[in-house]
């Protein structure tokens, strides 16, 4: 009996067309974090033109980042909150 592994991926087949996902991902995060040079941004821009999976990933990550940035801007999270989280994580470790 053949086991089908496509049951849950039939809607996202186009998301697996990336031939070098690791490289795309690395560039993606550099661009989103604003660490990429203009040259790197240019290379990345060309790359995602031919890479639908990474283009979608980029759009998703960028919108997530925009949400986070706008929330921080409005609320201006106190640094003590971050310290509190670090303290709790350390306690769990
Ligand atoms: Zn890619």
PDB file of the backbone (N, CA, C, O) and the ligand in Angstrom, with CONECT records:
HET     ZN  A 101       1
ATOM      1  N   UNK A   1       0.841  -1.221   0.000  1.00  0.00           N
ATOM      2  CA  UNK A   1       0.000   0.000   0.000  1.00  0.00           C
ATOM      3  C   UNK A   1       0.862   1.251   0.000  1.00  0.00           C
ATOM      4  O   UNK A   1       1.743   1.413   0.844  1.00  0.00           O
ATOM      5  N   UNK A   2       0.599   2.126  -0.950  1.00  0.00           N
ATOM      6  CA  UNK A   2       1.375   3.359  -1.036  1.00  0.00           C
ATOM      7  C   UNK A   2       0.885   4.387  -0.023  1.00  0.00           C
ATOM      8  O   UNK A   2      -0.319   4.557   0.171  1.00  0.00           O
ATOM      9  N   UNK A   3       1.796   5.044   0.596  1.00  0.00           N
ATOM     10  CA  UNK A   3       1.435   6.065   1.580  1.00  0.00           C
ATOM     11  C   UNK A   3       1.538   7.447   0.936  1.00  0.00           C
ATOM     12  O   UNK A   3       2.598   7.844   0.454  1.00  0.00           O
ATOM     13  N   UNK A   4       0.438   8.158   0.936  1.00  0.00           N
ATOM     14  CA  UNK A   4       0.445   9.501   0.360  1.00  0.00           C
ATOM     15  C   UNK A   4       0.887  10.529   1.385  1.00  0.00           C
ATOM     16  O   UNK A   4       0.405  10.551   2.517  1.00  0.00           O
ATOM     17  N   UNK A   5       1.812  11.375   0.968  1.00  0.00           N
ATOM     18  CA  UNK A   5       2.281  12.416   1.896  1.00  0.00           C
ATOM     19  C   UNK A   5       1.799  13.803   1.472  1.00  0.00           C
ATOM     20  O   UNK A   5       2.151  14.806   2.093  1.00  0.00           O
ATOM     21  N   UNK A   6       0.992  13.850   0.409  1.00  0.00           N
ATOM     22  CA  UNK A   6       0.555  15.163  -0.095  1.00  0.00           C
ATOM     23  C   UNK A   6      -0.758  15.645   0.493  1.00  0.00           C
ATOM     24  O   UNK A   6      -1.240  16.719   0.131  1.00  0.00           O
ATOM     25  N   UNK A   7      -1.322  14.897   1.363  1.00  0.00           N
ATOM     26  CA  UNK A   7      -2.660  15.230   1.840  1.00  0.00           C
ATOM     27  C   UNK A   7      -2.784  16.657   2.358  1.00  0.00           C
ATOM     28  O   UNK A   7      -3.758  17.344   2.050  1.00  0.00           O
ATOM     29  N   UNK A   8      -1.826  17.101   3.126  1.00  0.00           N
ATOM     30  CA  UNK A   8      -1.944  18.424   3.744  1.00  0.00           C
ATOM     31  C   UNK A   8      -1.222  19.510   2.942  1.00  0.00           C
ATOM     32  O   UNK A   8      -1.273  20.685   3.307  1.00  0.00           O
ATOM     33  N   UNK A   9      -0.550  19.126   1.852  1.00  0.00           N
ATOM     34  CA  UNK A   9       0.249  20.121   1.140  1.00  0.00           C
ATOM     35  C   UNK A   9      -0.314  20.466  -0.231  1.00  0.00           C
ATOM     36  O   UNK A   9       0.344  21.152  -1.013  1.00  0.00           O
ATOM     37  N   UNK A  10      -1.524  19.998  -0.531  1.00  0.00           N
ATOM     38  CA  UNK A  10      -2.036  20.213  -1.882  1.00  0.00           C
ATOM     39  C   UNK A  10      -2.269  21.684  -2.198  1.00  0.00           C
ATOM     40  O   UNK A  10      -2.284  22.064  -3.368  1.00  0.00           O
ATOM     41  N   UNK A  11      -2.450  22.513  -1.183  1.00  0.00           N
ATOM     42  CA  UNK A  11      -2.692  23.936  -1.445  1.00  0.00           C
ATOM     43  C   UNK A  11      -1.404  24.743  -1.495  1.00  0.00           C
ATOM     44  O   UNK A  11      -1.414  25.896  -1.928  1.00  0.00           O
ATOM     45  N   UNK A  12      -0.317  24.166  -1.068  1.00  0.00           N
ATOM     46  CA  UNK A  12       0.928  24.932  -0.963  1.00  0.00           C
ATOM     47  C   UNK A  12       2.046  24.330  -1.803  1.00  0.00           C
ATOM     48  O   UNK A  12       3.217  24.488  -1.460  1.00  0.00           O
ATOM     49  N   UNK A  13       1.716  23.647  -2.891  1.00  0.00           N
ATOM     50  CA  UNK A  13       2.755  23.029  -3.717  1.00  0.00           C
ATOM     51  C   UNK A  13       3.726  24.075  -4.253  1.00  0.00           C
ATOM     52  O   UNK A  13       4.913  23.794  -4.415  1.00  0.00           O
ATOM     53  N   UNK A  14       3.228  25.280  -4.530  1.00  0.00           N
ATOM     54  CA  UNK A  14       4.083  26.318  -5.091  1.00  0.00           C
ATOM     55  C   UNK A  14       5.096  26.846  -4.070  1.00  0.00           C
ATOM     56  O   UNK A  14       6.049  27.534  -4.434  1.00  0.00           O
ATOM     57  N   UNK A  15       4.888  26.523  -2.806  1.00  0.00           N
ATOM     58  CA  UNK A  15       5.795  27.017  -1.777  1.00  0.00           C
ATOM     59  C   UNK A  15       7.068  26.186  -1.663  1.00  0.00           C
ATOM     60  O   UNK A  15       7.936  26.499  -0.848  1.00  0.00           O
ATOM     61  N   UNK A  16       7.190  25.138  -2.462  1.00  0.00           N
ATOM     62  CA  UNK A  16       8.378  24.294  -2.346  1.00  0.00           C
ATOM     63  C   UNK A  16       9.265  24.413  -3.577  1.00  0.00           C
ATOM     64  O   UNK A  16      10.093  23.542  -3.843  1.00  0.00           O
ATOM     65  N   UNK A  17       9.086  25.505  -4.331  1.00  0.00           N
ATOM     66  CA  UNK A  17       9.848  25.620  -5.576  1.00  0.00           C
ATOM     67  C   UNK A  17      11.199  26.303  -5.402  1.00  0.00           C
ATOM     68  O   UNK A  17      11.908  26.515  -6.385  1.00  0.00           O
ATOM     69  N   UNK A  18      11.562  26.643  -4.202  1.00  0.00           N
ATOM     70  CA  UNK A  18      12.834  27.311  -3.967  1.00  0.00           C
ATOM     71  C   UNK A  18      13.977  26.314  -4.029  1.00  0.00           C
ATOM     72  O   UNK A  18      13.930  25.257  -3.400  1.00  0.00           O
ATOM     73  N   UNK A  19      15.007  26.663  -4.796  1.00  0.00           N
ATOM     74  CA  UNK A  19      16.125  25.740  -4.945  1.00  0.00           C
ATOM     75  C   UNK A  19      17.211  25.975  -3.895  1.00  0.00           C
ATOM     76  O   UNK A  19      17.972  25.064  -3.569  1.00  0.00           O
ATOM     77  N   UNK A  20      17.280  27.191  -3.370  1.00  0.00           N
ATOM     78  CA  UNK A  20      18.226  27.420  -2.265  1.00  0.00           C
ATOM     79  C   UNK A  20      17.579  28.262  -1.169  1.00  0.00           C
ATOM     80  O   UNK A  20      17.851  29.452  -1.010  1.00  0.00           O
ATOM     81  N   UNK A  21      16.726  27.598  -0.439  1.00  0.00           N
ATOM     82  CA  UNK A  21      15.923  28.235   0.578  1.00  0.00           C
ATOM     83  C   UNK A  21      16.767  28.851   1.694  1.00  0.00           C
ATOM     84  O   UNK A  21      16.436  29.916   2.215  1.00  0.00           O
ATOM     85  N   UNK A  22      17.841  28.185   2.051  1.00  0.00           N
ATOM     86  CA  UNK A  22      18.677  28.680   3.143  1.00  0.00           C
ATOM     87  C   UNK A  22      19.253  30.051   2.815  1.00  0.00           C
ATOM     88  O   UNK A  22      19.262  30.960   3.645  1.00  0.00           O
ATOM     89  N   UNK A  23      19.735  30.173   1.576  1.00  0.00           N
ATOM     90  CA  UNK A  23      20.311  31.441   1.143  1.00  0.00           C
ATOM     91  C   UNK A  23      19.235  32.520   1.077  1.00  0.00           C
ATOM     92  O   UNK A  23      19.446  33.644   1.532  1.00  0.00           O
ATOM     93  N   UNK A  24      18.098  32.178   0.516  1.00  0.00           N
ATOM     94  CA  UNK A  24      16.985  33.128   0.426  1.00  0.00           C
ATOM     95  C   UNK A  24      16.583  33.609   1.819  1.00  0.00           C
ATOM     96  O   UNK A  24      16.372  34.802   2.037  1.00  0.00           O
ATOM     97  N   UNK A  25      16.482  32.686   2.738  1.00  0.00           N
ATOM     98  CA  UNK A  25      16.044  33.007   4.091  1.00  0.00           C
ATOM     99  C   UNK A  25      17.035  33.934   4.767  1.00  0.00           C
ATOM    100  O   UNK A  25      16.650  34.893   5.436  1.00  0.00           O
ATOM    101  N   UNK A  26      18.309  33.643   4.588  1.00  0.00           N
ATOM    102  CA  UNK A  26      19.332  34.471   5.211  1.00  0.00           C
ATOM    103  C   UNK A  26      19.258  35.900   4.685  1.00  0.00           C
ATOM    104  O   UNK A  26      19.319  36.861   5.453  1.00  0.00           O
ATOM    105  N   UNK A  27      19.124  36.028   3.361  1.00  0.00           N
ATOM    106  CA  UNK A  27      19.009  37.366   2.769  1.00  0.00           C
ATOM    107  C   UNK A  27      17.731  38.045   3.219  1.00  0.00           C
ATOM    108  O   UNK A  27      17.719  39.240   3.513  1.00  0.00           O
ATOM    109  N   UNK A  28      16.660  37.278   3.269  1.00  0.00           N
ATOM    110  CA  UNK A  28      15.357  37.805   3.669  1.00  0.00           C
ATOM    111  C   UNK A  28      15.437  38.490   5.040  1.00  0.00           C
ATOM    112  O   UNK A  28      14.952  39.606   5.221  1.00  0.00           O
ATOM    113  N   UNK A  29      16.052  37.802   5.986  1.00  0.00           N
ATOM    114  CA  UNK A  29      16.104  38.368   7.327  1.00  0.00           C
ATOM    115  C   UNK A  29      17.039  39.564   7.414  1.00  0.00           C
ATOM    116  O   UNK A  29      16.808  40.490   8.192  1.00  0.00           O
ATOM    117  N   UNK A  30      18.093  39.538   6.612  1.00  0.00           N
ATOM    118  CA  UNK A  30      18.998  40.695   6.582  1.00  0.00           C
ATOM    119  C   UNK A  30      18.288  41.917   6.016  1.00  0.00           C
ATOM    120  O   UNK A  30      18.442  43.028   6.521  1.00  0.00           O
ATOM    121  N   UNK A  31      17.506  41.697   4.956  1.00  0.00           N
ATOM    122  CA  UNK A  31      16.776  42.800   4.339  1.00  0.00           C
ATOM    123  C   UNK A  31      15.724  43.340   5.316  1.00  0.00           C
ATOM    124  O   UNK A  31      15.585  44.552   5.485  1.00  0.00           O
ATOM    125  N   UNK A  32      14.999  42.440   5.944  1.00  0.00           N
ATOM    126  CA  UNK A  32      13.931  42.853   6.860  1.00  0.00           C
ATOM    127  C   UNK A  32      14.503  43.569   8.086  1.00  0.00           C
ATOM    128  O   UNK A  32      13.933  44.547   8.570  1.00  0.00           O
ATOM    129  N   UNK A  33      15.618  43.074   8.569  1.00  0.00           N
ATOM    130  CA  UNK A  33      16.236  43.715   9.733  1.00  0.00           C
ATOM    131  C   UNK A  33      16.986  44.996   9.374  1.00  0.00           C
ATOM    132  O   UNK A  33      17.523  45.674  10.251  1.00  0.00           O
ATOM    133  N   UNK A  34      17.021  45.323   8.088  1.00  0.00           N
ATOM    134  CA  UNK A  34      17.711  46.525   7.642  1.00  0.00           C
ATOM    135  C   UNK A  34      19.215  46.401   7.701  1.00  0.00           C
ATOM    136  O   UNK A  34      19.920  47.410   7.736  1.00  0.00           O
ATOM    137  N   UNK A  35      19.721  45.172   7.712  1.00  0.00           N
ATOM    138  CA  UNK A  35      21.167  44.954   7.788  1.00  0.00           C
ATOM    139  C   UNK A  35      21.791  44.733   6.418  1.00  0.00           C
ATOM    140  O   UNK A  35      23.013  44.735   6.273  1.00  0.00           O
ATOM    141  N   UNK A  36      20.940  44.543   5.417  1.00  0.00           N
ATOM    142  CA  UNK A  36      21.458  44.282   4.086  1.00  0.00           C
ATOM    143  C   UNK A  36      21.931  45.575   3.436  1.00  0.00           C
ATOM    144  O   UNK A  36      21.334  46.634   3.625  1.00  0.00           O
ATOM    145  N   UNK A  37      23.006  45.475   2.672  1.00  0.00           N
ATOM    146  CA  UNK A  37      23.461  46.624   1.899  1.00  0.00           C
ATOM    147  C   UNK A  37      22.533  46.810   0.706  1.00  0.00           C
ATOM    148  O   UNK A  37      21.735  45.929   0.387  1.00  0.00           O
ATOM    149  N   UNK A  38      22.643  47.976   0.045  1.00  0.00           N
ATOM    150  CA  UNK A  38      21.763  48.215  -1.098  1.00  0.00           C
ATOM    151  C   UNK A  38      22.028  47.192  -2.202  1.00  0.00           C
ATOM    152  O   UNK A  38      21.128  46.823  -2.956  1.00  0.00           O
ATOM    153  N   UNK A  39      23.271  46.747  -2.279  1.00  0.00           N
ATOM    154  CA  UNK A  39      23.639  45.704  -3.256  1.00  0.00           C
ATOM    155  C   UNK A  39      22.921  44.391  -2.911  1.00  0.00           C
ATOM    156  O   UNK A  39      22.371  43.725  -3.788  1.00  0.00           O
ATOM    157  N   UNK A  40      22.934  44.041  -1.651  1.00  0.00           N
ATOM    158  CA  UNK A  40      22.265  42.811  -1.216  1.00  0.00           C
ATOM    159  C   UNK A  40      20.759  42.895  -1.441  1.00  0.00           C
ATOM    160  O   UNK A  40      20.122  41.920  -1.839  1.00  0.00           O
ATOM    161  N   UNK A  41      20.200  44.079  -1.178  1.00  0.00           N
ATOM    162  CA  UNK A  41      18.770  44.267  -1.415  1.00  0.00           C
ATOM    163  C   UNK A  41      18.431  44.076  -2.880  1.00  0.00           C
ATOM    164  O   UNK A  41      17.395  43.511  -3.232  1.00  0.00           O
ATOM    165  N   UNK A  42      19.335  44.564  -3.730  1.00  0.00           N
ATOM    166  CA  UNK A  42      19.136  44.426  -5.170  1.00  0.00           C
ATOM    167  C   UNK A  42      19.165  42.951  -5.573  1.00  0.00           C
ATOM    168  O   UNK A  42      18.320  42.489  -6.340  1.00  0.00           O
ATOM    169  N   UNK A  43      20.137  42.231  -5.052  1.00  0.00           N
ATOM    170  CA  UNK A  43      20.252  40.803  -5.356  1.00  0.00           C
ATOM    171  C   UNK A  43      19.025  40.052  -4.848  1.00  0.00           C
ATOM    172  O   UNK A  43      18.468  39.192  -5.530  1.00  0.00           O
ATOM    173  N   UNK A  44      18.633  40.397  -3.654  1.00  0.00           N
ATOM    174  CA  UNK A  44      17.469  39.743  -3.065  1.00  0.00           C
ATOM    175  C   UNK A  44      16.202  40.036  -3.860  1.00  0.00           C
ATOM    176  O   UNK A  44      15.374  39.153  -4.084  1.00  0.00           O
ATOM    177  N   UNK A  45      16.064  41.301  -4.283  1.00  0.00           N
ATOM    178  CA  UNK A  45      14.907  41.694  -5.079  1.00  0.00           C
ATOM    179  C   UNK A  45      14.789  40.877  -6.353  1.00  0.00           C
ATOM    180  O   UNK A  45      13.699  40.467  -6.751  1.00  0.00           O
ATOM    181  N   UNK A  46      15.951  40.645  -6.993  1.00  0.00           N
ATOM    182  CA  UNK A  46      15.950  39.858  -8.224  1.00  0.00           C
ATOM    183  C   UNK A  46      15.633  38.408  -7.933  1.00  0.00           C
ATOM    184  O   UNK A  46      14.957  37.727  -8.704  1.00  0.00           O
ATOM    185  N   UNK A  47      16.134  37.961  -6.812  1.00  0.00           N
ATOM    186  CA  UNK A  47      15.951  36.558  -6.441  1.00  0.00           C
ATOM    187  C   UNK A  47      14.458  36.249  -6.230  1.00  0.00           C
ATOM    188  O   UNK A  47      13.940  35.262  -6.752  1.00  0.00           O
ATOM    189  N   UNK A  48      13.785  37.104  -5.463  1.00  0.00           N
ATOM    190  CA  UNK A  48      12.389  36.785  -5.147  1.00  0.00           C
ATOM    191  C   UNK A  48      11.464  36.989  -6.347  1.00  0.00           C
ATOM    192  O   UNK A  48      10.328  36.513  -6.346  1.00  0.00           O
ATOM    193  N   UNK A  49      11.955  37.701  -7.376  1.00  0.00           N
ATOM    194  CA  UNK A  49      11.158  37.797  -8.601  1.00  0.00           C
ATOM    195  C   UNK A  49      10.981  36.416  -9.229  1.00  0.00           C
ATOM    196  O   UNK A  49       9.969  36.130  -9.869  1.00  0.00           O
ATOM    197  N   UNK A  50      11.971  35.584  -9.034  1.00  0.00           N
ATOM    198  CA  UNK A  50      11.934  34.247  -9.617  1.00  0.00           C
ATOM    199  C   UNK A  50      11.640  33.175  -8.576  1.00  0.00           C
ATOM    200  O   UNK A  50      11.729  31.982  -8.866  1.00  0.00           O
ATOM    201  N   UNK A  51      11.301  33.588  -7.397  1.00  0.00           N
ATOM    202  CA  UNK A  51      11.165  32.634  -6.313  1.00  0.00           C
ATOM    203  C   UNK A  51       9.885  32.955  -5.536  1.00  0.00           C
ATOM    204  O   UNK A  51       9.909  33.706  -4.561  1.00  0.00           O
ATOM    205  N   UNK A  52       8.773  32.377  -5.980  1.00  0.00           N
ATOM    206  CA  UNK A  52       7.482  32.704  -5.391  1.00  0.00           C
ATOM    207  C   UNK A  52       7.411  32.345  -3.909  1.00  0.00           C
ATOM    208  O   UNK A  52       6.815  33.076  -3.117  1.00  0.00           O
ATOM    209  N   UNK A  53       8.012  31.231  -3.539  1.00  0.00           N
ATOM    210  CA  UNK A  53       7.922  30.808  -2.143  1.00  0.00           C
ATOM    211  C   UNK A  53       8.599  31.818  -1.222  1.00  0.00           C
ATOM    212  O   UNK A  53       8.084  32.134  -0.149  1.00  0.00           O
ATOM    213  N   UNK A  54       9.748  32.318  -1.645  1.00  0.00           N
ATOM    214  CA  UNK A  54      10.477  33.269  -0.815  1.00  0.00           C
ATOM    215  C   UNK A  54       9.858  34.666  -0.893  1.00  0.00           C
ATOM    216  O   UNK A  54       9.949  35.441   0.058  1.00  0.00           O
ATOM    217  N   UNK A  55       9.237  34.981  -2.011  1.00  0.00           N
ATOM    218  CA  UNK A  55       8.535  36.255  -2.133  1.00  0.00           C
ATOM    219  C   UNK A  55       7.380  36.303  -1.145  1.00  0.00           C
ATOM    220  O   UNK A  55       7.157  37.313  -0.478  1.00  0.00           O
ATOM    221  N   UNK A  56       6.660  35.213  -1.062  1.00  0.00           N
ATOM    222  CA  UNK A  56       5.542  35.143  -0.116  1.00  0.00           C
ATOM    223  C   UNK A  56       6.044  35.197   1.319  1.00  0.00           C
ATOM    224  O   UNK A  56       5.467  35.861   2.180  1.00  0.00           O
ATOM    225  N   UNK A  57       7.133  34.480   1.545  1.00  0.00           N
ATOM    226  CA  UNK A  57       7.730  34.478   2.875  1.00  0.00           C
ATOM    227  C   UNK A  57       8.158  35.889   3.260  1.00  0.00           C
ATOM    228  O   UNK A  57       7.980  36.318   4.400  1.00  0.00           O
ATOM    229  N   UNK A  58       8.722  36.601   2.290  1.00  0.00           N
ATOM    230  CA  UNK A  58       9.174  37.974   2.515  1.00  0.00           C
ATOM    231  C   UNK A  58       7.997  38.880   2.872  1.00  0.00           C
ATOM    232  O   UNK A  58       8.066  39.660   3.821  1.00  0.00           O
ATOM    233  N   UNK A  59       6.918  38.767   2.101  1.00  0.00           N
ATOM    234  CA  UNK A  59       5.739  39.589   2.369  1.00  0.00           C
ATOM    235  C   UNK A  59       5.181  39.314   3.759  1.00  0.00           C
ATOM    236  O   UNK A  59       4.778  40.224   4.483  1.00  0.00           O
ATOM    237  N   UNK A  60       5.170  38.034   4.108  1.00  0.00           N
ATOM    238  CA  UNK A  60       4.648  37.638   5.417  1.00  0.00           C
ATOM    239  C   UNK A  60       5.518  38.200   6.543  1.00  0.00           C
ATOM    240  O   UNK A  60       5.017  38.813   7.485  1.00  0.00           O
ATOM    241  N   UNK A  61       6.810  37.983   6.431  1.00  0.00           N
ATOM    242  CA  UNK A  61       7.735  38.448   7.470  1.00  0.00           C
ATOM    243  C   UNK A  61       7.705  39.972   7.588  1.00  0.00           C
ATOM    244  O   UNK A  61       7.779  40.530   8.683  1.00  0.00           O
ATOM    245  N   UNK A  62       7.594  40.633   6.423  1.00  0.00           N
ATOM    246  CA  UNK A  62       7.595  42.090   6.421  1.00  0.00           C
ATOM    247  C   UNK A  62       6.343  42.635   7.113  1.00  0.00           C
ATOM    248  O   UNK A  62       6.415  43.596   7.878  1.00  0.00           O
ATOM    249  N   UNK A  63       5.195  42.009   6.834  1.00  0.00           N
ATOM    250  CA  UNK A  63       3.961  42.479   7.471  1.00  0.00           C
ATOM    251  C   UNK A  63       3.995  42.211   8.974  1.00  0.00           C
ATOM    252  O   UNK A  63       3.491  43.009   9.764  1.00  0.00           O
ATOM    253  N   UNK A  64       4.594  41.080   9.365  1.00  0.00           N
ATOM    254  CA  UNK A  64       4.744  40.783  10.787  1.00  0.00           C
ATOM    255  C   UNK A  64       5.609  41.837  11.462  1.00  0.00           C
ATOM    256  O   UNK A  64       5.300  42.333  12.545  1.00  0.00           O
ATOM    257  N   UNK A  65       6.697  42.157  10.785  1.00  0.00           N
ATOM    258  CA  UNK A  65       7.626  43.160  11.325  1.00  0.00           C
ATOM    259  C   UNK A  65       6.938  44.525  11.449  1.00  0.00           C
ATOM    260  O   UNK A  65       7.103  45.228  12.446  1.00  0.00           O
ATOM    261  N   UNK A  66       6.169  44.882  10.425  1.00  0.00           N
ATOM    262  CA  UNK A  66       5.458  46.157  10.453  1.00  0.00           C
ATOM    263  C   UNK A  66       4.499  46.218  11.633  1.00  0.00           C
ATOM    264  O   UNK A  66       4.391  47.250  12.296  1.00  0.00           O
ATOM    265  N   UNK A  67       3.812  45.129  11.894  1.00  0.00           N
ATOM    266  CA  UNK A  67       2.874  45.074  13.018  1.00  0.00           C
ATOM    267  C   UNK A  67       3.627  45.269  14.327  1.00  0.00           C
ATOM    268  O   UNK A  67       3.215  46.051  15.184  1.00  0.00           O
ATOM    269  N   UNK A  68       4.725  44.555  14.470  1.00  0.00           N
ATOM    270  CA  UNK A  68       5.510  44.635  15.706  1.00  0.00           C
ATOM    271  C   UNK A  68       6.036  46.048  15.906  1.00  0.00           C
ATOM    272  O   UNK A  68       5.960  46.601  17.003  1.00  0.00           O
ATOM    273  N   UNK A  69       6.574  46.630  14.828  1.00  0.00           N
ATOM    274  CA  UNK A  69       7.139  47.971  14.921  1.00  0.00           C
ATOM    275  C   UNK A  69       6.065  48.993  15.305  1.00  0.00           C
ATOM    276  O   UNK A  69       6.297  49.854  16.155  1.00  0.00           O
ATOM    277  N   UNK A  70       4.893  48.893  14.677  1.00  0.00           N
ATOM    278  CA  UNK A  70       3.839  49.872  14.971  1.00  0.00           C
ATOM    279  C   UNK A  70       3.329  49.702  16.397  1.00  0.00           C
ATOM    280  O   UNK A  70       2.941  50.680  17.036  1.00  0.00           O
ATOM    281  N   UNK A  71       3.325  48.482  16.898  1.00  0.00           N
ATOM    282  CA  UNK A  71       2.892  48.254  18.285  1.00  0.00           C
ATOM    283  C   UNK A  71       3.888  48.850  19.264  1.00  0.00           C
ATOM    284  O   UNK A  71       3.509  49.482  20.250  1.00  0.00           O
ATOM    285  N   UNK A  72       5.162  48.642  18.982  1.00  0.00           N
ATOM    286  CA  UNK A  72       6.204  49.176  19.868  1.00  0.00           C
ATOM    287  C   UNK A  72       6.138  50.701  19.872  1.00  0.00           C
ATOM    288  O   UNK A  72       6.280  51.336  20.917  1.00  0.00           O
ATOM    289  N   UNK A  73       5.920  51.277  18.692  1.00  0.00           N
ATOM    290  CA  UNK A  73       5.836  52.729  18.587  1.00  0.00           C
ATOM    291  C   UNK A  73       4.723  53.299  19.444  1.00  0.00           C
ATOM    292  O   UNK A  73       4.897  54.315  20.118  1.00  0.00           O
ATOM    293  N   UNK A  74       3.583  52.639  19.412  1.00  0.00           N
ATOM    294  CA  UNK A  74       2.423  53.168  20.137  1.00  0.00           C
ATOM    295  C   UNK A  74       2.532  52.944  21.645  1.00  0.00           C
ATOM    296  O   UNK A  74       2.239  53.832  22.446  1.00  0.00           O
ATOM    297  N   UNK A  75       2.955  51.755  22.003  1.00  0.00           N
ATOM    298  CA  UNK A  75       2.946  51.407  23.427  1.00  0.00           C
ATOM    299  C   UNK A  75       4.255  51.740  24.141  1.00  0.00           C
ATOM    300  O   UNK A  75       4.281  51.987  25.346  1.00  0.00           O
ATOM    301  N   UNK A  76       5.335  51.741  23.369  1.00  0.00           N
ATOM    302  CA  UNK A  76       6.679  51.881  23.922  1.00  0.00           C
ATOM    303  C   UNK A  76       6.886  51.003  25.157  1.00  0.00           C
ATOM    304  O   UNK A  76       6.847  51.465  26.298  1.00  0.00           O
ATOM    305  N   UNK A  77       7.106  49.727  24.880  1.00  0.00           N
ATOM    306  CA  UNK A  77       7.250  48.711  25.927  1.00  0.00           C
ATOM    307  C   UNK A  77       8.392  49.073  26.874  1.00  0.00           C
ATOM    308  O   UNK A  77       9.512  49.308  26.423  1.00  0.00           O
ATOM    309  N   UNK A  78       8.129  49.120  28.157  1.00  0.00           N
ATOM    310  CA  UNK A  78       9.194  49.450  29.106  1.00  0.00           C
ATOM    311  C   UNK A  78      10.270  48.369  29.157  1.00  0.00           C
ATOM    312  O   UNK A  78       9.968  47.183  29.026  1.00  0.00           O
ATOM    313  N   UNK A  79      11.502  48.769  29.343  1.00  0.00           N
ATOM    314  CA  UNK A  79      12.597  47.800  29.323  1.00  0.00           C
ATOM    315  C   UNK A  79      12.494  46.824  30.498  1.00  0.00           C
ATOM    316  O   UNK A  79      13.046  45.725  30.449  1.00  0.00           O
ATOM    317  N   UNK A  80      11.785  47.234  31.552  1.00  0.00           N
ATOM    318  CA  UNK A  80      11.645  46.344  32.697  1.00  0.00           C
ATOM    319  C   UNK A  80      10.841  45.094  32.335  1.00  0.00           C
ATOM    320  O   UNK A  80      11.014  44.032  32.931  1.00  0.00           O
ATOM    321  N   UNK A  81       9.956  45.247  31.342  1.00  0.00           N
ATOM    322  CA  UNK A  81       9.181  44.091  30.890  1.00  0.00           C
ATOM    323  C   UNK A  81      10.099  43.060  30.260  1.00  0.00           C
ATOM    324  O   UNK A  81       9.971  41.863  30.517  1.00  0.00           O
ATOM    325  N   UNK A  82      11.022  43.525  29.439  1.00  0.00           N
ATOM    326  CA  UNK A  82      11.988  42.628  28.811  1.00  0.00           C
ATOM    327  C   UNK A  82      12.836  41.930  29.865  1.00  0.00           C
ATOM    328  O   UNK A  82      13.116  40.736  29.763  1.00  0.00           O
ATOM    329  N   UNK A  83      13.241  42.689  30.877  1.00  0.00           N
ATOM    330  CA  UNK A  83      14.038  42.115  31.958  1.00  0.00           C
ATOM    331  C   UNK A  83      13.246  41.065  32.722  1.00  0.00           C
ATOM    332  O   UNK A  83      13.783  40.029  33.115  1.00  0.00           O
ATOM    333  N   UNK A  84      11.967  41.343  32.928  1.00  0.00           N
ATOM    334  CA  UNK A  84      11.087  40.416  33.616  1.00  0.00           C
ATOM    335  C   UNK A  84      10.976  39.104  32.860  1.00  0.00           C
ATOM    336  O   UNK A  84      10.995  38.025  33.451  1.00  0.00           O
ATOM    337  N   UNK A  85      10.857  39.216  31.516  1.00  0.00           N
ATOM    338  CA  UNK A  85      10.754  38.019  30.677  1.00  0.00           C
ATOM    339  C   UNK A  85      12.045  37.223  30.748  1.00  0.00           C
ATOM    340  O   UNK A  85      12.016  36.000  30.886  1.00  0.00           O
ATOM    341  N   UNK A  86      13.173  37.906  30.656  1.00  0.00           N
ATOM    342  CA  UNK A  86      14.470  37.232  30.731  1.00  0.00           C
ATOM    343  C   UNK A  86      14.614  36.519  32.075  1.00  0.00           C
ATOM    344  O   UNK A  86      15.101  35.391  32.141  1.00  0.00           O
ATOM    345  N   UNK A  87      14.185  37.190  33.141  1.00  0.00           N
ATOM    346  CA  UNK A  87      14.250  36.603  34.479  1.00  0.00           C
ATOM    347  C   UNK A  87      13.442  35.305  34.543  1.00  0.00           C
ATOM    348  O   UNK A  87      13.907  34.294  35.070  1.00  0.00           O
ATOM    349  N   UNK A  88      12.217  35.355  33.992  1.00  0.00           N
ATOM    350  CA  UNK A  88      11.349  34.177  34.010  1.00  0.00           C
ATOM    351  C   UNK A  88      11.926  33.035  33.187  1.00  0.00           C
ATOM    352  O   UNK A  88      11.850  31.868  33.573  1.00  0.00           O
ATOM    353  N   UNK A  89      12.511  33.396  32.037  1.00  0.00           N
ATOM    354  CA  UNK A  89      13.111  32.359  31.191  1.00  0.00           C
ATOM    355  C   UNK A  89      14.287  31.706  31.907  1.00  0.00           C
ATOM    356  O   UNK A  89      14.469  30.491  31.843  1.00  0.00           O
ATOM    357  N   UNK A  90      15.073  32.518  32.581  1.00  0.00           N
ATOM    358  CA  UNK A  90      16.233  31.986  33.311  1.00  0.00           C
ATOM    359  C   UNK A  90      15.794  31.047  34.431  1.00  0.00           C
ATOM    360  O   UNK A  90      16.432  30.029  34.702  1.00  0.00           O
ATOM    361  N   UNK A  91      14.702  31.414  35.064  1.00  0.00           N
ATOM    362  CA  UNK A  91      14.160  30.609  36.140  1.00  0.00           C
ATOM    363  C   UNK A  91      13.740  29.230  35.644  1.00  0.00           C
ATOM    364  O   UNK A  91      13.892  28.228  36.342  1.00  0.00           O
ATOM    365  N   UNK A  92      13.208  29.202  34.423  1.00  0.00           N
ATOM    366  CA  UNK A  92      12.735  27.953  33.832  1.00  0.00           C
ATOM    367  C   UNK A  92      13.891  27.070  33.397  1.00  0.00           C
ATOM    368  O   UNK A  92      13.772  25.845  33.372  1.00  0.00           O
ATOM    369  N   UNK A  93      15.003  27.690  33.058  1.00  0.00           N
ATOM    370  CA  UNK A  93      16.134  26.923  32.512  1.00  0.00           C
ATOM    371  C   UNK A  93      16.794  26.056  33.565  1.00  0.00           C
ATOM    372  O   UNK A  93      17.759  25.351  33.268  1.00  0.00           O
TER     373      UNK A  93
HETATM  374 ZN    ZN A 101      14.035  31.264  -2.577  1.00  0.00          ZN
END
